Amino acid sequence: MAKIRWHKKSIVTRLTFFVVIIIVIQTVILVGSLITGGVLNQAEKNAYQAFYEKVNNRRDFVQREMKNRWTNLEPYLLPISKMISKEGVSTDAVFGEVVTELIAMLRTTQVSGVYMILDPNDITMDKYPALYLRDYDPVTNLDTNDDIYMICGPSDLAKRMKIPLDQTWQYNLKLTEENSDFYFKPYKNAPLTTKASYLGYWSKPFRLSKGDLPVLTYSMPLFDINGVLKGVIGVEITLNYLTQFFPASELQPQDSLGYMIAYKDHLNEFLTPIFMEGALQKRMISSTSPLDLSVVDENRNIYMLNKHEGVENIYASVEKIGLYQFNTPFEDEQWYIVGFMREDYLLNYVNRIKHILWMSLWISAIVGIFGGILVSYQVSKPIINLANQVRESDKSKIMRLKPTGLLELDELSSTMEFTNKLMLASASRLSRISEMFDVPIGAFEINLTTERVFVTDYFFSILEVEAHKKANLETKVGFIKLIDEILDNPEPDESDVYRLREDPPRWVKIKMIEDVDLMYGIIMDVTEEIREKNQIKLDRDLDPLTKLLNRKGFQWQFESWNKKDHFGEAALLMFDLDNLKIINDSYGHKWGDQYIIHAVEGLETITDNDHKLLGRRSGDEFVMLLYGFESKAAIRKCILNFYEKMGRQFIELPDGTQKTVAISAGIMWMDHPELSYDELLHYADEALYESKRHNKGRFTESQY
C-alpha cells in the first residue's frame, strides 16, 4: 500500500493544501458577508437597545412613583397650614391636630415615613420639635395604627393614637451635621418663593440616629396660612423599601448585579454611588469611589465599567432621573439610575453567532483536510509507489522499476534506470581520489535514505577502531552514533577539532557536508598540531618559576570563569610577600626564589583546584580567585587555616636560620557584578595595602 509522505513540496501536501484553501475561502466569504453585512453589529445594537429599554422603563417607573405618588403632598399642605396658624398653641397640641393628616398622607403616598419638623425659635438648639411616623411595610395597610411607629414626637400622642414607639424613639429630633440637610436645605431656601413644591429637596441616604435604618427623604418648607415659615414637611423612603422598586432579576435572571442610584453635582462631574442593592453588586463595585465609565454606545447611554472586582467585562446603562424643575435651587443635584449587566449575558446572542462562525471555519478546514487527503491520495498513489521502489532499491546494483500504468510516470522510470547506470560508474570516485594521496586522511559517505555507509582505508585507523567493532559501523545507525560521540567532545577555541581520548591526549579534525540524501565527510589526525598549540599557550600564560598563571593568563582565565553561570560565594584575593626584599638582600635571589616557591606551596593548599584559580602578578605579588563556597564564612575559614599552616612551617636559610613565610592579603568579595576585573583587582589591592600598613602578615577585607 502506498505510504503518504507529508512534505511541503509533495503532491499530497500541495493538493490537500489547495482543497483546504478553496473550502476555507468559501467559508471566509460567507462569514465575511455576514460580518460586512452588519449582522454582528446589528446583533450588538439590539442587545444594547434591549438593555437601554429595560433601564429606561425602570427609570420611568421609579420617576413616576417619586413625582406622582411619593411627592404628592399638595392635598395635605393647606389643612396642615391652617392647623399650625393658631397662636398660643403648644407644639404638642399642634402635633395632636396634624397627626391625622400625616397618617392620611402616609397611607396615600405609600411611603415608609412622614414627618413635620417645626422651627424651635432658638438657633442655638440642636433638638427640634418634630412628629415623625414610619410604616415599615407601606404596601400593607391596617385599619388600625398598629403598623405605624412613632420615630419622634410626644409619647402621650402615641398613646392616645395607639401608635407604638419605635426602638429609636426620641421626643425632639436631634439634628447633626450628618443628618440635617433634609431639614436645612429646603428651610434656608424658603425665602425664594412661597410655592413650597418649587423648593422640594431629595436628600441623599442618611440615618436619623445611630442604629436606625438608612433612608432618603423628600422635604418641603412648611408655611402657615399667612405665608410665615414654620418648619419643613416631608416623606421618607427607607432603602430596604426602595430595593423593591429595583428588581435585579429584571436585568439578568441569575447572578445579576442589578441597579444602582448614582449622584453628581456641580462640584463633582463623575457619578458616585448613593444607593446600591445586592451583596454581589456591593462586592464587585466600590461604594466609595466614583464610577469609572467609558462610552460604548453614546446614543443609548451604554458604558463600560472599567474598575471592578469581576473577571467578565461589565456594562452599565445610565439614565437620568428628573427630580427637579428648571431654575429651582437644587437643579444641579442630579440623580441617575444605573443598570449593570455582564458581557457574557448581555452579548450572549452575539457571542453565540461568533462561536458558530468560528466553528464553521474549523469544520470547513477539517472537511477540507480530509477531502484533500482522500483526493490527493488517489492522485498520488502511483507516484508514491514509484518513489518507494526507488528509495528501497539497492543503489549499488542496476535499478529495475515496475511499470505504474501511467505513460508519464513510466517514461520517468526509464530515465531513472538510465541515470542509475551512470551513477554506479562514478559511485566510488571519492574513494579512488582519496587513496591516490598517501596522507592520513579518512573519508566517509552516508546515504541518509538507505543503510549504505562508505569509508576509506584510513578512516578506522585514524579513529583507532578495533577490528571486531567495525561490523557495528557498517550500518547507518551505528556509524552515525560513532560520529555523534566524537562530536560531543569539541576542543575549546578550535574549529572542527574534537578530543578523541584523554590519556594520552589525541585529537581529530572532522569536516562534513550534508546534502538532501547524502552526508560526506573527511577526518584527519591533528594531535601533533594541537599539542604544539597547547604548549605555546602554556609558555605564553605560565610563570616560568612557579608554573602558575602569569598576569595575562590569570586575567584570561578569570574573565572566562566570570562569563559562565556560577553559584555560591566567591572572592578575589591579592597576596604580597612581606620579607622577600630582606631575603634577596641577605641571601641572594636564589634563596628569594625558594622563599617564593615555599609561599606558592602554601597558597596551593588553601583549597582544591575545583574551587580556586591562582596566579603570579609580579615578583612578590600573587592573585587568587576562590569560588563555589557555601558562604563568606567558609572562605574566611580556608584563609585562616592557610595562615595557621604557614605559621607552623619554616624555611631553613643558608646560615641555619629558620623563618616562616610572612604574607599579607586583601580580599574583595565577588558580589558586585557591575565591577570589571581591573576594578575588583583595585579594591583587593587597596585592602592588601591596608594589611601592609596595619595588619601585616594577615588579611583585610575590602569595605567597598
TADA-V656847 format. One record per backbone hydrogen bond with DSSP energy under -1.0 kcal/mol. NH is the residue of the N-H (numbers start at 0). CO is the residue of the C=O. If there is no record, write none. Layout:
nh:NH co:CO
nh:NH co:CO
This chain:
nh:9 co:6
nh:13 co:9
nh:14 co:10
nh:15 co:11
nh:16 co:12
nh:17 co:13
nh:18 co:14
nh:19 co:15
nh:20 co:16
nh:21 co:17
nh:22 co:18
nh:23 co:19
nh:24 co:20
nh:25 co:21
nh:26 co:22
nh:27 co:23
nh:28 co:24
nh:29 co:25
nh:30 co:26
nh:31 co:27
nh:32 co:28
nh:33 co:29
nh:34 co:30
nh:35 co:31
nh:36 co:32
nh:37 co:34
nh:38 co:33
nh:41 co:37
nh:42 co:38
nh:43 co:39
nh:44 co:40
nh:45 co:41
nh:46 co:42
nh:47 co:43
nh:48 co:44
nh:49 co:45
nh:50 co:46
nh:51 co:47
nh:52 co:48
nh:53 co:49
nh:54 co:50
nh:55 co:51
nh:56 co:52
nh:57 co:53
nh:58 co:54
nh:59 co:55
nh:60 co:56
nh:61 co:57
nh:62 co:58
nh:63 co:59
nh:64 co:60
nh:65 co:61
nh:66 co:62
nh:67 co:63
nh:68 co:64
nh:69 co:64
nh:70 co:65
nh:71 co:68
nh:72 co:70
nh:75 co:72
nh:79 co:75
nh:80 co:76
nh:81 co:77
nh:82 co:78
nh:83 co:79
nh:84 co:81
nh:93 co:89
nh:94 co:90
nh:95 co:91
nh:96 co:92
nh:97 co:93
nh:98 co:94
nh:101 co:97
nh:102 co:98
nh:103 co:99
nh:104 co:100
nh:105 co:101
nh:106 co:102
nh:107 co:103
nh:108 co:104
nh:111 co:235
nh:112 co:235
nh:113 co:132
nh:114 co:233
nh:115 co:130
nh:116 co:231
nh:117 co:128
nh:118 co:229
nh:124 co:121
nh:127 co:172
nh:130 co:115
nh:131 co:151
nh:132 co:113
nh:133 co:148
nh:134 co:111
nh:147 co:144
nh:148 co:133
nh:149 co:163
nh:150 co:131
nh:151 co:131
nh:152 co:169
nh:157 co:153
nh:158 co:154
nh:159 co:155
nh:160 co:156
nh:162 co:157
nh:165 co:149
nh:168 co:165
nh:169 co:150
nh:172 co:127
nh:174 co:125
nh:182 co:179
nh:183 co:179
nh:184 co:180
nh:186 co:182
nh:187 co:183
nh:188 co:184
nh:189 co:186
nh:191 co:188
nh:192 co:189
nh:195 co:193
nh:197 co:194
nh:198 co:195
nh:200 co:218
nh:202 co:216
nh:205 co:214
nh:211 co:208
nh:214 co:205
nh:215 co:236
nh:217 co:234
nh:218 co:200
nh:219 co:232
nh:221 co:230
nh:223 co:227
nh:226 co:223
nh:229 co:221
nh:230 co:221
nh:231 co:116
nh:232 co:219
nh:233 co:114
nh:234 co:217
nh:235 co:112
nh:236 co:215
nh:238 co:213
nh:241 co:237
nh:242 co:238
nh:243 co:240
nh:244 co:241
nh:245 co:242
nh:249 co:246
nh:250 co:247
nh:251 co:247
nh:259 co:337
nh:260 co:274
nh:261 co:335
nh:262 co:271
nh:263 co:333
nh:264 co:267
nh:271 co:262
nh:273 co:260
nh:274 co:260
nh:281 co:277
nh:282 co:278
nh:283 co:279
nh:284 co:280
nh:290 co:270
nh:293 co:303
nh:295 co:301
nh:296 co:301
nh:301 co:296
nh:302 co:315
nh:303 co:293
nh:304 co:313
nh:305 co:291
nh:308 co:283
nh:314 co:340
nh:315 co:302
nh:316 co:338
nh:317 co:300
nh:318 co:336
nh:320 co:334
nh:322 co:320
nh:330 co:327
nh:332 co:329
nh:333 co:263
nh:335 co:261
nh:336 co:318
nh:337 co:259
nh:338 co:316
nh:339 co:257
nh:340 co:314
nh:342 co:312
nh:345 co:341
nh:346 co:342
nh:347 co:344
nh:350 co:346
nh:351 co:347
nh:352 co:348
nh:353 co:349
nh:354 co:350
nh:355 co:351
nh:356 co:352
nh:357 co:353
nh:358 co:354
nh:359 co:355
nh:360 co:356
nh:361 co:357
nh:362 co:358
nh:363 co:359
nh:364 co:360
nh:365 co:361
nh:366 co:362
nh:367 co:363
nh:368 co:364
nh:369 co:365
nh:370 co:366
nh:371 co:367
nh:372 co:368
nh:373 co:369
nh:374 co:370
nh:375 co:371
nh:376 co:372
nh:377 co:373
nh:378 co:374
nh:379 co:375
nh:380 co:376
nh:383 co:379
nh:384 co:380
nh:385 co:381
nh:386 co:382
nh:387 co:383
nh:388 co:384
nh:389 co:385
nh:390 co:386
nh:391 co:387
nh:396 co:393
nh:409 co:405
nh:410 co:406
nh:411 co:407
nh:412 co:408
nh:413 co:409
nh:414 co:410
nh:415 co:411
nh:416 co:412
nh:417 co:413
nh:418 co:414
nh:419 co:415
nh:420 co:416
nh:421 co:417
nh:422 co:418
nh:423 co:419
nh:424 co:420
nh:428 co:425
nh:431 co:427
nh:432 co:428
nh:433 co:429
nh:434 co:430
nh:438 co:436
nh:440 co:438
nh:441 co:522
nh:443 co:520
nh:444 co:453
nh:445 co:518
nh:446 co:451
nh:447 co:516
nh:453 co:444
nh:455 co:442
nh:461 co:457
nh:462 co:458
nh:464 co:459
nh:468 co:465
nh:469 co:466
nh:472 co:469
nh:473 co:470
nh:478 co:474
nh:479 co:475
nh:480 co:476
nh:481 co:477
nh:482 co:478
nh:483 co:479
nh:484 co:480
nh:485 co:481
nh:486 co:482
nh:488 co:485
nh:490 co:496
nh:493 co:490
nh:497 co:507
nh:498 co:488
nh:499 co:505
nh:500 co:505
nh:505 co:500
nh:507 co:497
nh:508 co:523
nh:509 co:495
nh:510 co:521
nh:512 co:519
nh:514 co:517
nh:518 co:445
nh:519 co:512
nh:520 co:443
nh:521 co:510
nh:522 co:441
nh:523 co:508
nh:525 co:506
nh:529 co:525
nh:530 co:526
nh:531 co:527
nh:532 co:528
nh:533 co:529
nh:534 co:530
nh:535 co:531
nh:536 co:532
nh:537 co:533
nh:538 co:534
nh:539 co:535
nh:540 co:536
nh:541 co:537
nh:542 co:547
nh:546 co:542
nh:548 co:613
nh:549 co:540
nh:553 co:549
nh:554 co:550
nh:555 co:551
nh:556 co:552
nh:557 co:553
nh:558 co:554
nh:559 co:555
nh:560 co:556
nh:561 co:557
nh:562 co:558
nh:563 co:560
nh:568 co:628
nh:570 co:625
nh:571 co:667
nh:572 co:623
nh:573 co:665
nh:574 co:621
nh:575 co:663
nh:576 co:619
nh:577 co:661
nh:582 co:578
nh:583 co:579
nh:584 co:580
nh:585 co:581
nh:586 co:582
nh:587 co:583
nh:591 co:587
nh:592 co:588
nh:593 co:589
nh:594 co:590
nh:595 co:591
nh:596 co:592
nh:597 co:593
nh:598 co:594
nh:599 co:595
nh:600 co:596
nh:601 co:597
nh:602 co:598
nh:603 co:599
nh:604 co:601
nh:605 co:602
nh:610 co:607
nh:612 co:624
nh:614 co:622
nh:615 co:548
nh:616 co:620
nh:617 co:620
nh:621 co:574
nh:622 co:614
nh:623 co:572
nh:624 co:612
nh:625 co:570
nh:626 co:610
nh:628 co:568
nh:634 co:630
nh:635 co:631
nh:636 co:632
nh:637 co:633
nh:638 co:634
nh:639 co:635
nh:640 co:636
nh:641 co:637
nh:642 co:638
nh:643 co:639
nh:644 co:640
nh:645 co:641
nh:646 co:642
nh:647 co:644
nh:650 co:658
nh:652 co:656
nh:655 co:652
nh:658 co:650
nh:663 co:575
nh:664 co:697
nh:665 co:573
nh:666 co:699
nh:667 co:571
nh:669 co:569
nh:670 co:668
nh:674 co:671
nh:679 co:675
nh:680 co:676
nh:681 co:677
nh:682 co:678
nh:683 co:679
nh:684 co:680
nh:685 co:681
nh:686 co:682
nh:687 co:683
nh:688 co:684
nh:689 co:685
nh:690 co:686
nh:691 co:687
nh:692 co:688
nh:693 co:689
nh:694 co:690
nh:697 co:694
nh:699 co:664
nh:701 co:666
